[in-house]
Amino acid sequence: MKIAIIGTGNLGLAIAKGLITNNAVTSLYLTKRDISSIEKWDAYKEVTTTSDNREAVVKSDILIFAVQPGHFAGILEEIKELLTEKHIIISTITGFKVPQIAEIVGDDQFIIRAMPNTAIAVGQSMTCLCSNTAGEKRIAIAEAIFNKLGTSLIIPGGQMQAATVICASGIAFWMRLIRATTQGAIQLGFDAKEAQELAMQTCLGAATLVIKSGNHPEAEIDKVTTPKGCTIEGLNEMEHSGLSSSLIKGIVASYQKINSIS
């Protein structure tokens, strides 16, 4: 696949790392206004770095946009005359909806909106996808790309804001939970490195158990909560202090914020 990432900031670079690691490209253009921070990627034979978005568009078939929302419309205006029937537009821009893209480049273009998260750099992103009517013909290609970088799910466009909160912002939410568990482990006597390893691997194990078993989380909780035991004592104390309600309130607050931004 001939892919261009237009806007190689944190997310764009995470996508690039995932694509390179998984050998998912035949050529990869990375663009940025100041390419000094990404020039080292030229060392990969399939990668070209450039500040010229138009060059990247002409040399690529799949265009993944990862620029700041305020710059996106201007970049689309800049490159729209270069778009052909071969091009697939994949936007990762928060708050920029498919109809807004179509208004600039035309609804006949293959337009797909993707919401990955930064775990894409290690091949573990949860990426949600939606498209315009034309894009439905090519969404399987986007699905194949992002399945190489984790897991993807096609959803209605109206759910993309919520998906952004759960999947993209959700990385930060889970990181904070890992940090809190690490701090608790330090208080119980582990050094910082050991504490973080315990927290990380237990988090990974919990997620893997649910994925592999297909069980509801409560079914797995029941397996480790014995009557009058230490696990239920800890869980109840967390719930009394608002663990679940705080998480839900935080998710809803993020959702309200993203809707106000868009």
Number of C-alpha atoms within 10 A of each C-alpha: 14 17 25 30 29 27 23 26 18 13 21 25 20 19 27 25 18 25 22 17 15 14 12 19 17 12 18 27 26 28 27 21 12 11 14 11 10 17 15 12 17 15 9 11 10 15 20 19 21 20 16 14 21 18 15 25 23 14 14 19 20 22 21 25 24 23 23 13 14 10 10 19 16 11 16 16 11 12 16 14 10 11 17 13 9 11 19 23 23 25 25 26 18 20 16 18 21 19 15 13 21 15 10 13 20 13 17 12 20 25 29 26 28 27 25 26 25 22 20 26 22 16 21 18 25 23 25 26 26 25 25 21 14 14 23 14 12 17 22 13 15 22 19 13 19 28 18 19 26 19 18 21 14 17 13 10 18 10 12 21 20 18 22 23 23 19 20 21 17 16 16 15 17 12 13 12 14 21 16 14 19 23 17 15 18 16 12 10 10 15 13 14 10 14 21 21 13 16 20 17 12 14 17 10 12 13 12 12 15 15 12 8 10 10 11 11 14 9 11 14 14 11 8 12 15 12 9 8 10 11 15 16 13 12 14 12 12 12 12 11 11 12 13 12 12 12 12 12 11 14 18 15 12 19 18 14 12 16 11 9 9 11
